[in-house]
Amino acid sequence: MQAHEQHFQQASAQMTQEFAREYTAVLHNHQEMVSLDRSEKRTSPRRRALKAGVVSLNNGNITLPCVVRDISDTGAKLKVDTGRHPPDHFQLQIELDGLVASCTVVWRDGQQLGVEFNEPPVVSAPTRKQVIYAVEQPQRRSLLRKQLS
């Protein structure tokens, strides 16, 4: 019986080593593919953003709201919440930055899409401003009686 258990342990150890080697190779290949997919295709670094944008079609006659999730000099990642999907070519407007860019969709994933700018974006004076007002804290009333003088 001991010989059988010993043989089982040796086979198990050998299988574990083979699995570890295969797993390491697969993981290494996956990491290389991810780095090729992400970094090799981008020519300029992306900056995170959370800005309101507008997908404009047909010379501005049709518009869809979107959120700009990140942006670079050559493209952007957008999130479109509406049930409509924008076509492959459109204009992106970011009103707070005064940016207008002609775009081509490169990838789609559900509500998110990656776009490439067909030419450098045109930046002009913003069409609206972001206004944030300071909120004053209201005076808290006390239930304690004031002392009379």
Rosetta blueprint (number, residue, H / E / L):
1 M L
2 Q H
3 A H
4 H H
5 E H
6 Q H
7 H H
8 F H
9 Q H
10 Q H
11 A H
12 S H
13 A H
14 Q H
15 M H
16 T H
17 Q H
18 E H
19 F H
20 A H
21 R H
22 E H
23 Y H
24 T H
25 A H
26 V H
27 L H
28 H H
29 N H
30 H H
31 Q H
32 E H
33 M H
34 V H
35 S H
36 L H
37 D H
38 R H
39 S H
40 E H
41 K L
42 R L
43 T L
44 S L
45 P L
46 R L
47 R E
48 R E
49 A E
50 L E
51 K E
52 A E
53 G E
54 V E
55 V E
56 S E
57 L E
58 N H
59 N H
60 G H
61 N L
62 I E
63 T E
64 L E
65 P E
66 C E
67 V E
68 V E
69 R E
70 D E
71 I E
72 S L
73 D L
74 T L
75 G E
76 A E
77 K E
78 L E
79 K E
80 V L
81 D L
82 T L
83 G L
84 R L
85 H L
86 P L
87 P L
88 D L
89 H E
90 F E
91 Q E
92 L E
93 Q E
94 I E
95 E L
96 L L
97 D L
98 G L
99 L E
100 V E
101 A E
102 S E
103 C E
104 T E
105 V E
106 V E
107 W E
108 R E
109 D E
110 G L
111 Q L
112 Q E
113 L E
114 G E
115 V E
116 E E
117 F E
118 N L
119 E L
120 P L
121 P L
122 V E
123 V E
124 S L
125 A L
126 P L
127 T L
128 R L
129 K L
130 Q L
131 V L
132 I L
133 Y L
134 A L
135 V L
136 E L
137 Q L
138 P L
139 Q L
140 R L
141 R L
142 S L
143 L L
144 L L
145 R L
146 K L
147 Q L
148 L L
149 S L
